């Protein structure tokens, strides 16, 4: 048995290594393990079998704008010849580095579920805020204008409206339960329309566009795949009610952003809550910043003071499974 199997080499940030040291020692016991750094891999003095990409590694980098420290770590991953498995802090695995590693045969696991409740809460907050016209009320407050609904127009009752949730992961399931309790009719878009969910209408992606005209709220909670890229196209937007709203907490590329902006500006779409965008950070001159019927947040739906610990503990549980030679969870299917 070679040394790398006897003594696993783990690549992670120094901060996370320090925080997880007691748990790592408990998992490996007398067998031990070796912590390696990106600097050692760049120097050719070490390699890694396992990597945990914790949140501080990606930092303020985005999918399109990778900052130098993050790129340095990504380059170490590419240089690691023995890398077998990488656990990432995010639920989505659509960054190019992860796609490249999987193509090379590296197993990838995500932290799907760690932030599900937070993201669902944020999506619900956005939906309710739009429903109760909080953007317009907030603008009136800033302008010191008393603008009661009897003056500006009464908002429709939320109860009895129809929400279409694209994606049936932990986020979609939580939202379905909460919105159902509020009296909305639920339509869920899944890969298979054959799935049965109590109290919910299930459709496949083939029926997405034909079902849009009956949708009051389109909630996007799906991963970015070939199927979901540009799912909300200009044609799809044109089929929606002018009174409909979009809530996007998935990925910006799921929507044809210019077509959505045009619909929002020209009263062909009532409003949108957006936490993700085609280009991140959202450029300063984007019209989305100033549209009165849009709430735009900087990809923050899944963050709280407890999320980092939940992410690291998912890695610890998967590491226990790896050490015990039992199946890992949240494995990404290539």
C-alpha positions in Angstrom: 0.0 0.0 0.0 1.5 3.3 -1.0 2.1 6.2 1.3 -0.6 8.4 -0.2 -3.2 5.9 0.8 -1.7 5.2 4.2 -1.4 8.9 5.0 -3.9 11.0 2.9 -2.7 14.4 1.7 -5.3 17.1 2.2 -5.2 20.5 0.5 -7.2 23.3 2.2 -6.7 26.8 3.5 -4.6 27.4 6.5 -7.6 28.9 8.4 -9.8 25.9 7.7 -7.0 23.5 8.5 -6.6 25.1 11.9 -10.3 25.1 12.6 -10.8 21.5 11.6 -7.5 20.1 13.1 -9.2 18.3 16.1 -11.8 16.6 13.8 -9.2 15.6 11.2 -7.1 14.0 14.0 -10.1 12.2 15.3 -11.0 10.8 11.9 -7.5 9.5 11.0 -6.2 8.6 14.5 -2.8 6.9 14.5 -2.8 6.5 10.7 -2.4 10.2 10.5 -2.7 12.6 7.5 -0.7 15.3 5.8 -1.8 18.9 5.3 -0.5 20.4 2.1 -0.7 24.0 0.8 -1.2 25.5 -2.6 2.3 27.0 -2.3 3.9 23.5 -1.9 2.0 22.2 -4.9 3.2 25.2 -7.0 6.7 24.5 -5.8 6.5 20.8 -6.8 7.3 19.7 -3.2 3.9 18.2 -2.4 0.7 16.8 -4.0 -2.8 16.2 -2.8 -5.3 13.4 -2.7 -8.2 15.4 -1.3 -9.1 19.1 -1.4 -11.7 21.2 0.5 -12.5 24.5 -1.3 -13.9 26.5 1.6 -15.6 29.8 1.2 -12.5 32.0 2.0 -10.7 30.4 -0.9 -13.1 31.8 -3.5 -13.5 35.0 -1.4 -14.9 37.8 -3.5 -14.2 36.0 -6.8 -17.1 35.2 -9.0 -17.6 32.7 -11.9 -16.6 35.4 -14.4 -14.2 37.5 -12.3 -11.6 35.3 -10.6 -9.3 37.2 -8.3 -5.5 36.4 -8.1 -5.6 34.5 -4.7 -8.4 32.3 -6.0 -6.7 31.7 -9.3 -3.5 30.7 -7.4 -5.5 28.0 -5.6 -7.2 26.9 -8.8 -3.9 26.6 -10.5 -2.7 24.4 -7.6 -5.6 22.1 -8.2 -4.8 21.8 -11.9 -1.2 21.1 -11.0 -2.1 18.3 -8.5 -1.6 15.1 -10.4 -2.8 12.7 -7.6 -6.0 14.6 -6.8 -8.9 12.1 -6.3 -11.7 14.0 -4.7 -12.6 17.7 -4.1 -15.3 19.0 -1.9 -16.6 22.5 -2.6 -18.4 24.9 -0.4 -21.1 25.8 -2.9 -24.2 23.8 -4.1 -23.5 24.6 -7.7 -20.6 23.0 -9.6 -20.7 25.0 -12.8 -17.4 26.9 -12.4 -14.9 26.0 -15.2 -12.3 24.7 -12.8 -14.7 22.1 -11.4 -15.8 21.0 -14.9 -12.2 20.6 -15.9 -11.4 18.5 -12.8 -14.3 16.3 -13.3 -13.4 15.8 -17.0 -10.0 14.6 -15.7 -11.7 12.0 -13.5 -11.6 13.8 -10.1 -14.7 13.1 -8.0 -16.6 16.3 -7.0 -18.9 16.7 -4.1 -20.9 19.8 -3.2 -22.4 21.4 -0.1 -25.9 21.2 -1.4 -28.3 21.6 1.4 -26.1 23.6 3.7 -27.6 26.9 2.6 -31.0 25.6 1.4 -33.0 27.0 4.2 -31.3 30.4 3.9 -31.8 30.6 0.2 -35.4 29.5 0.5 -36.0 32.2 3.2 -34.4 34.8 0.9 -36.5 33.8 -2.1 -39.6 33.9 0.0 -38.7 37.3 1.3 -38.2 38.6 -2.2 -41.5 37.1 -3.4 -43.4 38.6 -0.5 -41.7 42.0 -0.8 -42.7 42.2 -4.5 -46.2 40.9 -3.7 -46.7 43.7 -1.1 -44.9 46.3 -3.4 -42.1 47.0 -0.9 -39.8 48.5 -3.6 -42.3 51.1 -4.4 -43.1 51.7 -0.7 -39.4 52.0 0.0 -38.9 54.5 -2.8 -41.9 56.6 -1.5 -40.3 56.5 2.0 -37.0 57.8 0.7 -38.8 60.6 -1.1 -40.9 61.4 2.0 -44.1 60.7 0.1 -47.2 59.3 1.8 -48.3 56.7 -0.8 -51.0 54.4 0.5 -52.3 51.6 -1.8 -55.7 53.4 -2.1 -53.8 56.1 -3.9 -51.3 53.9 -5.9 -53.5 50.9 -6.6 -54.4 47.8 -4.6 -52.1 44.8 -4.9 -53.7 41.5 -5.8 -54.2 38.8 -3.1 -51.3 36.3 -3.0 -53.6 33.5 -2.0 -54.9 31.6 -5.0 -52.1 32.7 -7.3 -49.9 30.1 -9.1 -46.2 29.7 -8.5 -44.0 27.6 -10.8 -40.9 26.3 -9.1 -38.1 25.1 -11.4 -36.0 22.6 -9.5 -36.9 20.2 -6.8 -33.8 20.2 -4.6 -33.8 21.2 -0.9 -34.6 24.8 -1.8 -37.5 24.1 -4.1 -39.0 21.7 -1.6 -38.9 24.2 1.3 -40.4 26.9 -0.9 -43.1 24.6 -2.0 -44.1 23.8 1.6 -44.1 27.5 2.6 -45.9 28.9 -0.4 -48.4 26.1 -0.3 -49.1 27.1 3.4 -49.7 30.6 2.1 -52.4 29.4 -0.2 -50.6 29.4 -3.6 -51.1 26.7 -6.2 -47.8 24.9 -6.8 -46.4 23.7 -10.1 -43.0 22.0 -10.0 -40.7 21.6 -13.1 -38.6 18.4 -12.9 -36.6 16.3 -15.3 -39.4 13.7 -15.0 -43.0 14.6 -15.1 -43.9 11.1 -13.8 -42.9 12.0 -10.2 -45.8 12.2 -7.8 -45.7 15.0 -5.1 -48.7 15.4 -2.9 -50.6 18.7 -3.4 -48.3 19.7 -6.3 -48.6 19.6 -10.1 -45.5 18.2 -11.6 -44.5 18.9 -15.2 -41.4 18.2 -17.3 -39.2 20.7 -19.0 -41.0 19.9 -22.3 -44.1 21.5 -20.9 -42.4 24.5 -19.3 -43.2 27.1 -22.0 -46.8 25.9 -22.5 -47.5 26.2 -18.7 -45.9 29.6 -18.3 -49.1 31.6 -19.3 -50.9 30.4 -16.2 -48.0 31.3 -13.9 -48.0 34.3 -11.6 -44.7 33.7 -10.0 -41.7 31.9 -11.7 -39.2 30.8 -9.1 -35.9 29.5 -10.4 -34.2 27.2 -8.0 -32.4 24.9 -10.4 -28.8 24.1 -11.2 -27.2 25.5 -14.4 -27.2 22.7 -17.0 -27.6 22.5 -20.8 -31.4 22.2 -20.2 -31.7 25.2 -17.9 -29.2 27.6 -19.7 -31.4 30.3 -21.3 -34.5 28.4 -20.1 -36.3 31.7 -19.6 -35.7 32.9 -23.2 -37.2 35.9 -24.9 -39.9 33.6 -26.3 -40.7 32.2 -22.8 -40.9 35.8 -21.4 -43.3 36.8 -24.1 -45.7 34.0 -23.1 -45.9 35.2 -19.5 -48.6 37.4 -18.0 -47.7 41.0 -17.8 -48.7 40.7 -14.1 -46.2 37.9 -13.5 -43.0 38.1 -11.4 -39.7 36.2 -11.5 -37.6 35.1 -8.5 -34.1 33.9 -9.5 -31.9 32.3 -6.8 -30.3 29.8 -9.2 -27.9 31.1 -11.8 -28.0 34.3 -14.0 -27.6 32.4 -17.2 -30.9 30.6 -16.7 -32.6 33.9 -18.0 -32.1 35.8 -21.2 -31.2 38.9 -19.1 -31.5 41.6 -21.9 -34.9 40.2 -22.8 -36.0 40.2 -19.2 -34.8 43.8 -18.8 -36.8 44.8 -21.8 -39.9 43.1 -20.5 -39.5 44.8 -17.1 -39.1 48.2 -18.6 -42.1 47.9 -20.9 -44.6 46.5 -18.5 -44.6 43.1 -20.0 -43.4 41.7 -16.7 -44.5 43.1 -13.3 -41.3 42.6 -11.4 -38.3 40.5 -10.3 -36.2 39.6 -7.3 -32.7 38.7 -8.6 -29.8 37.4 -6.5 -27.8 36.1 -9.5 -26.9 37.7 -12.8 -25.4 36.8 -16.2 -22.3 38.7 -15.3 -21.1 39.0 -11.6 -20.5 41.4 -10.1 -23.4 43.2 -11.8 -21.9 46.0 -13.8 -22.5 49.5 -12.4 -24.3 50.7 -15.4 -26.8 47.8 -15.6 -30.4 49.0 -15.8 -31.3 46.4 -13.2 -30.0 48.6 -10.4 -32.5 51.3 -11.0 -35.7 49.6 -12.3 -38.4 50.4 -9.8 -39.9 46.9 -10.0 -36.7 45.0 -9.3 -35.0 43.9 -6.1 -31.3 43.1 -6.9 -29.0 41.6 -4.3 -25.3 40.6 -4.7 -25.5 36.8 -4.7 -26.0 36.8 -0.9 -29.1 34.5 -0.6 -27.2 31.7 1.1 -25.1 33.5 3.7 -25.4 33.8 7.4 -23.1 33.5 10.4 -23.7 29.8 10.6 -23.2 28.8 7.0 -19.4 28.4 7.0 -19.6 25.8 9.8 -22.3 23.9 8.1 -20.2 23.7 4.9 -17.1 22.6 6.8 -19.1 19.9 8.6 -20.4 18.5 5.3 -16.8 18.1 4.3 -16.0 16.4 7.6 -18.9 14.0 7.2 -17.9 13.1 3.7 -14.3 12.7 4.8 -15.4 10.2 7.5 -17.2 8.3 4.7 -14.1 8.5 2.5 -11.9 7.2 5.3 -14.4 4.4 6.0 -14.6 3.6 2.3 -18.4 4.2 2.3 -20.2 6.2 -0.4 -20.0 10.0 -0.3 -23.0 12.2 -0.5 -23.7 15.1 -2.9 -21.5 13.6 -5.6 -21.9 15.5 -8.9 -22.9 13.4 -11.8 -20.7 14.3 -14.8 
